[in-house]
Amino acid sequence: MKHSRSPIINYKLLAWPFRLIAILLISTALVWLSPGEPPAANAQSTPSEIKGIVVNGTEGGVVPAGLEVLLLTVDDAAGQIIEQAPTTVNADGIFSFGNLISSPGITSRVVANAGKFTPSVDLASVDDWSNVRLTIYDETKSLEDITLSSYVMMIPTIDARSRQAGILTVINVNNTGDMVWIPDLDDAGLTGLDLLRFNLPDGFSDLSVESELPAGNILQINTGFAMTNPIPPGEAAILMSYIIPYSGDGFEFTLKLPYGLDQLRMLLPDGGGTISGQGLGAIESVVVAENVFNSVEGNDYPAGDEIVVAFSGMPQPTILQSASDFFRGRTYVIVIIWIVGLALLGILGYAMYSSRREAVGRGIEMPDLDDLRGMDPETRRAKTAQLREMMVGELADLDDEFEAGDYEEDDYQEHRRELIRLLREFDEITSSYDRVESEPEEAESDKSESGVSTEDENSEETEK
């Protein structure tokens, strides 16, 4: 038979029907699920009565007195469930139903109403309706009897362009005890450690979970998910699918095994990369649905163990795909906005810095004093006071800008010392102008006083 490689490029993730691939996995030698009994052939005609017994499968357990058994009739055509009057088991656990509804498209199911765990039997798979058996169990909140018999993680699809992988996982859970595990959801101290839990790779999304366990809730958390489904003795399959992104050429997955694991298998499409991890054997090729996969296997992991599995060499987008995604996703617009924004901020910052430096430069220049020499004293003193007030104002502005955080300490002290020096120099120069003009006036005054004194002396001599 000719085998083809599993498609890994430009493949729509998880477009395949979940159950179809799950059945495919389970039906191949890749998944070591225990084979069940072949279904019995449908009865040729509908019996007129149902008889059965309820037993307790826990050692030393008893069937509660007054336990009810329900008969549910399903009308597939009308999409209705018809519940007939329940019956109560006798002291030996025996029950019976009469007056059965018989019609094409009608199926029946008997259910033991035993509380949180309600075992049932689909009568369509039973030949002898006079010997129906329902098994109940005592309850336990302990997970010590829960283990994993197999864990198969398969990557059937990889989208290289978006660097995403579709994951399908099949887990076989095994309750090796004789009690049904049921979490106490009414316990205020209940934590995730008290639930059946599984971790998943970082960044998982689009999680879907189905199982063969009785009905319960799936609680998705950041690290994976937890389940509240009762776990009766025996094995049951859990099937999950999700999508994970990968960066570079692969990803790492730290698989935590709080319940231990008998057998682990990881599968990756041929040409889709390599797998390595603690306790995993050599890569071998296997065929699933005429597609070739690389497979690795590990065995006998104790409870509480952790396995770091590395997927590497996974497909990458081509240069053309990367360029196309860059422009199609309008990422380039964001990049351009950032570049222009940074450029504008740079220009604005430089302008503010230059403006501040220019202001400081104007503040430390000596005013032009040449015009003061030719002014009359009164005008010069008024102009001098005006110029001095401007220089003092520059000093005050510098102090305000420093307090506002516009200057570093060293720059501020340097400019302040320079302004004070120029202010003192200004005072000395303008004071010298006043001294120069006051000297001729003093000389003239001395001369006048000297002339008066000489005239007086001459007058005295003439009188003599």
C-alpha positions in Angstrom: 0.0 0.0 0.0 1.3 3.4 -0.9 1.4 5.8 2.1 1.4 9.6 1.9 2.8 12.2 4.2 0.4 14.0 6.5 -0.3 17.5 5.2 1.3 20.1 7.4 1.3 23.3 5.4 -1.7 25.6 4.7 -4.0 23.2 6.5 -7.1 24.5 8.3 -6.6 23.5 11.9 -9.0 21.2 13.5 -11.3 21.1 10.5 -11.6 17.4 10.9 -14.5 16.0 12.8 -13.4 15.3 16.4 -15.1 12.0 16.8 -13.9 10.6 13.5 -10.3 11.1 14.2 -10.8 9.9 17.8 -12.3 6.7 16.6 -9.4 6.4 14.1 -6.9 6.7 16.9 -8.6 4.2 19.1 -9.1 1.8 16.3 -5.4 1.6 15.4 -2.5 0.0 17.2 -1.3 3.4 18.3 -3.7 3.6 21.2 -3.7 0.7 23.6 -7.2 0.9 24.8 -8.5 -2.4 26.2 -10.9 -3.9 23.6 -14.5 -4.0 24.9 -17.0 -6.7 24.4 -18.7 -6.7 21.0 -22.1 -5.2 21.2 -25.0 -7.7 21.3 -27.3 -7.9 18.4 -30.6 -6.0 18.8 -33.5 -8.0 19.9 -35.8 -9.2 17.1 -38.9 -8.0 19.0 -39.6 -5.8 22.0 -40.2 -7.9 25.2 -43.3 -7.1 27.3 -41.4 -6.9 30.6 -38.0 -5.9 32.0 -36.4 -7.6 35.0 -33.1 -7.0 36.6 -31.0 -6.7 39.7 -28.9 -3.9 41.3 -25.7 -5.0 43.0 -23.0 -3.1 45.0 -19.6 -3.7 43.5 -17.7 -2.5 46.5 -16.5 -5.2 48.9 -18.8 -5.2 51.9 -21.1 -2.7 50.2 -24.9 -3.0 50.3 -27.7 -1.9 48.1 -29.6 0.9 49.9 -33.2 0.0 50.9 -35.7 1.7 48.8 -33.3 2.4 45.9 -35.2 3.6 42.9 -34.7 2.4 39.3 -35.9 4.6 36.4 -37.1 3.5 33.0 -36.4 6.2 30.3 -38.0 5.7 26.9 -36.5 7.8 24.1 -38.5 8.7 21.1 -35.9 9.5 18.5 -38.3 10.8 15.9 -40.0 13.3 18.3 -36.8 14.1 20.2 -38.5 13.4 23.5 -37.6 11.4 26.7 -40.5 9.7 28.3 -39.9 8.8 31.9 -42.1 6.0 33.2 -43.1 5.6 36.8 -40.0 4.5 38.8 -39.8 1.2 40.6 -38.1 0.3 43.9 -35.8 -2.7 44.3 -36.7 -5.4 46.8 -34.5 -6.6 49.7 -32.4 -8.6 47.1 -32.0 -5.6 44.8 -34.4 -7.0 42.2 -36.6 -4.7 40.1 -39.0 -5.1 37.2 -41.0 -3.0 34.7 -44.2 -3.9 32.7 -46.5 -2.1 30.3 -43.6 -1.2 28.0 -44.0 1.3 25.2 -43.3 -0.4 21.9 -43.0 1.6 18.7 -40.5 2.1 15.8 -37.9 4.6 16.7 -38.3 4.0 20.5 -35.3 3.0 22.6 -35.2 2.3 26.4 -32.7 2.7 29.2 -32.8 1.7 32.8 -31.1 3.9 35.4 -30.2 3.2 39.0 -30.9 6.5 40.9 -28.1 6.0 43.4 -27.2 9.6 44.0 -24.3 11.3 42.3 -23.3 8.2 40.4 -26.2 6.8 38.4 -25.2 3.7 36.4 -27.4 2.8 33.4 -27.9 0.2 30.7 -29.0 0.8 27.2 -31.5 -2.0 26.5 -30.8 -1.8 22.7 -27.6 -3.6 23.4 -29.1 -6.3 25.7 -30.6 -9.6 24.3 -32.1 -10.8 27.5 -34.3 -8.1 29.1 -35.1 -10.5 32.0 -31.5 -10.4 33.3 -30.5 -6.7 33.3 -27.7 -5.9 35.7 -26.9 -2.5 37.3 -23.8 -2.1 39.5 -23.5 0.7 42.0 -20.5 1.5 44.2 -19.7 3.1 47.5 -18.2 6.6 47.1 -14.7 7.8 47.9 -13.1 11.2 47.6 -9.5 9.8 47.4 -7.7 9.7 44.1 -5.1 7.1 45.3 -6.6 4.4 43.1 -6.7 6.5 40.0 -4.0 6.0 37.4 -3.4 6.5 33.7 -2.9 3.4 31.7 -2.1 5.3 28.4 -1.6 8.9 27.2 -1.4 9.4 23.4 -0.7 13.0 22.2 -0.9 13.4 18.4 -0.4 16.5 16.2 -2.3 15.7 13.0 -2.2 19.3 11.6 0.4 22.1 11.6 -0.2 25.5 10.0 3.3 26.8 9.3 2.1 30.2 8.2 0.4 31.0 11.6 2.8 28.8 13.6 -0.1 26.9 15.1 -0.6 23.2 15.7 -3.8 21.2 16.2 -3.5 18.7 19.1 -5.5 15.5 19.6 -5.0 13.6 22.9 -6.5 10.3 24.0 -6.1 9.3 27.7 -7.1 6.1 29.3 -8.1 6.6 33.0 -8.1 3.5 35.2 -9.8 3.2 38.6 -8.1 0.2 40.1 -10.2 0.2 43.3 -13.7 -1.0 44.0 -15.3 2.4 44.9 -16.5 5.2 42.6 -14.5 8.4 42.9 -16.8 11.5 43.4 -15.4 14.9 44.5 -17.2 16.7 47.3 -18.2 19.9 45.5 -20.0 21.1 48.6 -16.7 21.3 50.5 -15.6 24.9 51.0 -12.0 23.8 51.1 -12.1 22.0 47.8 -9.1 22.8 45.5 -8.0 21.8 42.1 -5.8 19.2 43.7 -9.0 17.4 44.8 -10.2 17.1 41.2 -9.1 14.9 38.3 -6.9 17.4 36.5 -4.7 17.5 33.4 -2.2 20.2 32.4 -1.8 21.4 28.8 1.0 23.3 26.9 1.2 27.0 27.5 -1.0 29.2 25.3 -3.6 26.5 24.4 -7.0 27.6 23.0 -10.2 26.1 21.6 -10.2 23.3 24.1 -12.8 20.5 23.6 -13.2 17.6 25.9 -15.3 14.4 25.7 -15.2 11.2 27.7 -16.7 7.9 28.4 -17.1 8.8 32.1 -20.5 9.5 33.6 -21.8 13.1 33.3 -19.8 15.9 35.0 -18.4 19.3 34.5 -15.2 20.4 32.7 -13.4 23.3 34.5 -10.9 25.1 32.3 -8.0 26.7 34.1 -4.9 28.6 33.0 -2.7 25.5 33.1 -5.3 23.0 31.6 -8.6 21.7 32.9 -10.1 19.7 35.8 -13.1 17.3 35.7 -15.8 16.6 38.3 -17.1 13.4 36.5 -17.5 10.4 38.7 -14.9 7.7 38.0 -16.2 4.1 38.6 -13.9 1.1 38.8 -12.4 0.1 35.4 -11.1 2.1 32.4 -12.6 5.0 30.5 -11.3 7.1 27.7 -11.0 10.9 27.7 -10.6 12.6 24.4 -9.5 16.2 24.0 -8.5 18.6 21.2 -7.0 22.1 21.3 -4.8 24.5 19.4 -1.4 25.7 20.5 0.9 28.4 19.0 4.6 27.8 18.7 7.5 30.3 18.4 10.7 29.7 16.7 10.8 26.2 15.4 8.9 24.4 18.2 7.7 24.3 21.8 8.2 22.5 25.0 5.5 20.7 27.0 6.1 19.8 30.7 3.6 16.9 31.1 2.7 16.5 34.8 1.6 13.0 36.0 0.0 13.3 39.4 -1.5 9.8 38.9 1.4 8.1 37.2 1.4 6.6 33.7 1.9 3.2 32.3 2.5 4.1 28.6 3.1 7.4 26.8 3.2 8.0 23.1 3.8 11.2 21.1 3.2 11.5 17.4 4.2 14.2 14.9 3.7 14.2 11.1 6.6 13.0 9.1 8.5 16.1 8.0 6.9 18.1 10.8 9.8 18.1 13.1 11.3 15.9 15.9 10.3 14.8 19.4 12.6 14.3 22.4 12.0 13.9 26.1 12.9 12.2 29.4 12.6 8.4 29.1 11.4 8.5 25.5 12.8 5.9 23.1 14.0 6.4 19.5 11.8 7.9 16.9 10.1 5.3 14.7 7.7 5.7 11.8 4.1 4.6 12.0 1.2 4.8 9.7 -2.3 6.3 10.5 -4.9 6.5 7.8 -2.3 6.2 5.1 -0.3 9.1 6.6 3.2 8.7 8.0 3.9 9.9 11.5 7.1 10.0 13.7 6.4 8.4 17.0 8.2 8.1 20.3 7.3 6.0 23.3 7.9 5.9 27.1 6.8 3.6 29.8 6.3 3.2 33.6 6.2 6.8 35.0 5.6 7.0 38.8 2.9 9.2 40.3 4.1 12.8 40.7 6.6 12.5 37.8 7.1 15.3 35.2 8.2 14.8 31.6 9.7 17.7 29.6 8.9 16.9 25.9 10.5 19.1 23.3 9.0 19.5 19.8 11.6 21.1 17.4 12.2 21.6 13.8 8.6 22.4 13.1 7.6 24.0 9.8 8.2 27.8 9.3 6.4 30.3 7.1 8.1 31.2 3.9 9.5 34.7 3.3 6.7 35.6 0.9 4.1 34.4 3.5 5.7 36.5 6.2 5.8 39.6 4.0 2.2 39.0 2.9 1.0 38.6 6.5 2.9 41.7 7.5 1.1 43.9 5.0 -2.2 42.1 5.0 -2.5 42.3 8.8 -1.8 46.1 8.6 1.0 45.6 11.1 3.1 47.9 8.9 0.6 50.7 9.7 1.4 50.3 13.4 5.1 50.2 12.7 4.9 53.4 10.6 2.9 55.2 13.3 5.5 54.2 15.8 8.4 55.5 13.7 6.7 58.8 12.9 5.7 59.2 16.5 9.2 58.6 17.7 10.5 61.1 15.1 8.1 63.8 16.2 9.0 63.2 19.9 12.6 63.6 19.0 12.0 66.8 17.1 9.9 68.2 19.9 12.4 67.2 22.5 15.2 68.9 20.6 13.2 72.0 20.1 12.4 72.2 23.8 16.1 71.7 24.7 17.2 74.3 22.2 14.7 76.8 23.5 15.8 76.3 27.0 19.5 76.7 26.0 18.7 79.9 24.1 16.7 81.3 27.1 19.7 80.6 29.4 22.1 82.2 26.8 20.0 85.4 26.7 19.9 85.4 30.5 23.6 85.6 31.0 24.5 88.3 28.4 25.6 91.7 29.6 23.2 94.4 28.5 24.6 97.1 26.1 25.6 100.0 28.4 27.2 102.3 25.8 24.0 104.3 25.4 24.0 105.2 29.1 27.1 107.4 28.8 25.4 110.1 26.8 22.2 110.3 28.9 21.5 112.9 31.5 21.8 111.6 35.1 18.1 111.3 35.7 17.4 109.4 32.5 20.4 107.2 33.0 19.4 106.2 36.5 15.9 105.3 35.2 17.3 103.1 32.4 19.9 101.5 34.8 17.1 100.5 37.2 15.1 99.0 34.3 18.1 97.0 33.0 18.9 95.8 36.5 15.3 94.7 37.1 15.5 92.6 33.8 18.7 90.9 35.0 17.1 90.1 38.4 14.1 88.8 36.6 16.3 86.4 34.6 17.7 85.1 37.9 14.2 84.6 39.3 13.1 82.7 36.1 16.1 80.4 36.4 15.2 79.6 40.0 11.6 78.8 39.0 12.7 76.6 36.0 15.0 74.6 38.3 12.2 74.0 40.8 10.0 72.8 38.0 12.7 70.2 37.1 13.8 71.8 33.8 17.5 71.9 34.8 19.9 69.5 36.3 21.6 70.6 39.6 25.0 71.3 38.0 23.7 73.3 35.1 21.5 75.4 37.4 24.3 76.3 39.7 26.6 77.2 36.8 24.1 79.6 35.2 23.1 81.1 38.5 26.7 81.9 39.4 27.2 83.5 36.0 24.1 85.6 36.3 25.1 86.8 39.8 28.6 87.7 38.5 27.1 89.7 35.6 24.8 91.5 37.9 27.7 92.6 40.2 29.6 93.7 37.1 26.6 95.7 35.9 26.4 97.4 39.3 30.1 98.3 39.3 29.9 99.7 35.7 26.8 101.8 36.3 28.2 103.0 39.6 31.4 104.2 37.9 29.2 106.3 35.5 27.7 108.1 38.5 31.2 108.7 40.0 32.6 110.1 36.8 29.8 112.7 36.5 29.9 113.7 40.2 33.7 114.6 40.1 33.4 117.7 37.8 30.6 119.0 39.9 32.7 118.7 43.1 35.7 120.4 41.4 33.5 123.4 40.2 32.1 123.7 43.7 35.6 123.9 45.2 36.7 126.5 42.7 33.7 128.7 43.5 34.4 128.5 47.1 38.0 129.4 46.5 37.1 132.5 44.4 34.8 133.9 47.2 37.5 133.5 49.7 40.1 135.5 47.6 37.7 138.4 47.0 37.1 138.8 50.7 40.8 139.0 51.4 41.3 141.7 48.8 38.5 143.7 50.3 40.0 143.6 53.7 43.3 144.9 52.4 41.8 147.9 50.6 40.1 149.0 53.8 43.3 148.9 55.6 
